[in-house]
Amino acid sequence: MVKLVEFTDHKQDNKFNFDIADDAVVFMRNDPMFYRKQYYPAMIELAKLVAAGDKKAARNSILPVVDNGINEYCKRYNLAKQPSDVFKDEDKQNIIKLIFSEEIPNIKKGEYK
């Protein structure tokens, strides 16, 4: 089945038929090595910063994990030589929002101590 948009819209940015940001977050949480070595330690640090009320530092603490996560995601699924070919700034911001929206409630419940 072909979409009419494919014939008329030559500027399709998202060449995937799924939410790339959401899929990257699922990867970060479910890949055992990435989770254990990077994601979980970052969530512990995030929990400390949230408890201290430092929102800016909390946001900055998650950026290296997001960058490393999208790098690993692209390598694992052989998507592109450069993650910037797949993930735009908007995608990175969506990943950060997804992580915060899902992990802050967990942190408030006392997880990641």
C-alpha positions as CSV (number, residue, x, y, z in Angstrom):
1,M,0.0,0.0,0.0
2,V,1.4,3.4,-0.9
3,K,0.4,6.7,0.7
4,L,-0.4,9.6,-1.5
5,V,1.9,11.7,0.6
6,E,4.8,9.6,-0.7
7,F,4.2,11.0,-4.2
8,T,3.5,14.6,-3.3
9,D,5.6,15.3,-0.1
10,H,9.2,15.2,-1.0
11,K,10.3,16.6,2.3
12,Q,9.5,13.7,4.6
13,D,11.9,14.0,7.5
14,N,10.9,10.9,9.4
15,K,11.7,7.8,7.3
16,F,10.5,5.5,10.0
17,N,6.9,4.4,10.5
18,F,7.3,4.5,14.3
19,D,8.3,7.1,16.9
20,I,12.1,7.1,16.8
21,A,12.4,8.9,20.2
22,D,10.1,6.4,21.9
23,D,11.9,3.5,20.4
24,A,15.3,4.8,21.5
25,V,14.0,5.2,25.1
26,V,12.7,1.6,25.1
27,F,16.1,0.5,23.8
28,M,17.9,2.4,26.6
29,R,15.8,0.8,29.3
30,N,15.8,-2.7,27.8
31,D,19.3,-3.2,26.6
32,P,20.9,-5.0,29.6
33,M,24.4,-3.6,29.2
34,F,23.3,0.0,28.4
35,Y,20.9,0.0,31.3
36,R,23.3,-1.4,33.8
37,K,26.3,0.7,32.8
38,Q,24.7,4.0,31.8
39,Y,21.0,4.4,32.3
40,Y,20.6,3.2,35.9
41,P,23.6,5.2,37.2
42,A,22.2,8.3,35.5
43,M,18.8,7.7,37.1
44,I,20.5,7.5,40.5
45,E,22.3,10.8,39.9
46,L,19.0,12.3,38.6
47,A,17.2,11.2,41.8
48,K,19.8,13.0,43.9
49,L,19.5,16.2,41.8
50,V,15.7,16.0,41.9
51,A,15.8,15.6,45.7
52,A,18.1,18.7,45.8
53,G,15.7,20.7,43.7
54,D,18.3,21.4,41.0
55,K,16.2,21.2,37.8
56,K,18.9,22.6,35.5
57,A,21.6,20.2,36.7
58,A,19.1,17.4,36.5
59,R,18.4,18.1,32.9
60,N,22.1,18.5,32.1
61,S,22.9,15.2,33.8
62,I,20.7,13.3,31.4
63,L,22.2,14.7,28.2
64,P,25.3,12.4,28.1
65,V,23.0,9.4,28.6
66,V,20.8,10.5,25.8
67,D,23.8,11.1,23.4
68,N,25.3,7.7,24.3
69,G,21.9,6.0,24.0
70,I,21.3,7.3,20.5
71,N,24.8,6.4,19.5
72,E,24.3,2.8,20.7
73,Y,20.9,2.6,19.2
74,C,22.2,3.6,15.8
75,K,25.1,1.2,16.0
76,R,22.9,-1.7,17.2
77,Y,20.4,-1.3,14.4
78,N,22.8,-0.1,11.8
79,L,20.8,3.0,11.1
80,A,23.4,5.6,10.1
81,K,27.1,6.4,10.4
82,Q,26.2,9.6,12.3
83,P,23.3,9.6,14.8
84,S,22.6,13.2,13.7
85,D,21.5,11.7,10.4
86,V,18.7,9.9,12.2
87,F,18.0,12.0,15.4
88,K,17.3,15.7,15.1
89,D,17.4,18.1,18.0
90,E,13.6,17.7,18.3
91,D,14.0,14.0,18.7
92,K,16.6,14.4,21.5
93,Q,14.3,16.8,23.3
94,N,11.5,14.3,23.0
95,I,13.7,11.6,24.4
96,I,14.6,13.8,27.4
97,K,10.9,14.6,27.9
98,L,10.0,10.9,27.8
99,I,12.6,10.0,30.3
100,F,11.6,12.7,32.7
101,S,7.9,12.0,32.3
102,E,8.4,8.3,33.1
103,E,11.2,8.4,35.6
104,I,10.3,11.4,37.8
105,P,7.2,9.6,39.2
106,N,9.4,6.6,39.9
107,I,12.0,8.8,41.7
108,K,9.3,10.4,43.8
109,K,8.1,6.9,44.8
110,G,11.6,6.2,46.1
111,E,13.2,4.2,43.3
112,Y,16.8,4.7,42.3
113,K,18.2,5.1,45.8
